[in-house]
């Protein structure tokens, strides 16, 4: 019982000592700062791409109907209407918009001319500085908005050519009567609560960024351990046992960050079930701490270790499923604890994988520490 009290007291003092380091507090305070910024982004006008819209003539009811359809749909695209095509092009050139869609003059007549194969000029001119995947996907929204007018024009042209005049007059009524507004595609979200499903798309990467922040705090804690070790503050301990100090300080820092992130996820509504979130975070904290300890055991110099931290963080953001699901460099992805945590939220098997990861990463750290101790003894 006495050893338990001593361990608890030592752990508390370690947490207190970490909180006295300004750099650690700055990183820890990024968690409550990141959450309000994400909520502000949700409430304001924001999107992945900015699209400039314009007409080749001012009075253009057909094109205006397409623009209204685009603007009325909930989308990750932000649309801004410009008075002239020249201003829309200037917005793209100046970086105020990612692309511009300029609708042809007398758009409705142009659509009918296309349906009757009397016109080869484009209905919409797309202006872009560069060709990117998001802009290519954005054009699909444009196709979907223009298609209904082209579809009806082709249908109307077919009826006029194939049937009597009376049938042609009834074509529009029949077309509208048989049309339905129900979606032919059903979207279902698996393993998500209602609050998570209704979350704004901008907060989707927030969980991943917060998990990387926990990893950063683990690495920072490991850096503080190396700094203390270089200053001789652990000289009273046998070298094989110094790894316990590294584990303690990394776990203390990671635990404080993990609790803060866990609360932040529920406050922001980016969560699944309570028990799944708790299980994933309970395993991610030692996994991230073990990663920090293992990396620290590979270095003697705080300068070299500190220089590697930015590369580890950038690699974690790039290779973990935060913004994209990357399939390249699988050997590097399995070394990052963020990969297991983010996938464990939706796949319970990764909880088991995290247990295996924790055993392996701490085992690796202990082996490296033992090898370093033997090498020093031999010298």
Secondary structure, 3 states (H helix, E strand, C coil): CHHHHHHHHHHHHHHHHHHCCHHHHHHHHHHHHHHHHHHHHHHCCCCCEEEEEEECCCCCHHHHHHHHHHHHCCCCEEEEECCCHHHHHHHHHCCCCCEEEEECCCHHHHHHHHHCCCCCCCCEEEEECCCCHHHHHHHHHHHHHHHHHHHHHHHHHHHHHHCCHHHHHCHHHHHHHHCCCCCCCCCCCCCCCHHHHCCCHHHCCHHHHHHHHHHHHHHHHHHHHHHHHHCCCCCCCCHHHHHHHHHHHHHHHHHHHHHHHHHHHHHHCCCCCHHHHHHHHHHHHHHHHHHHHHHHHCCCCHHHHHHHHHHHHHHHHHHCCCCCCCCCCHHHHCCCHHHHHHHHCCCCHHHHHHHHHHHHHHHHHHHHHHHHHHHHHHC
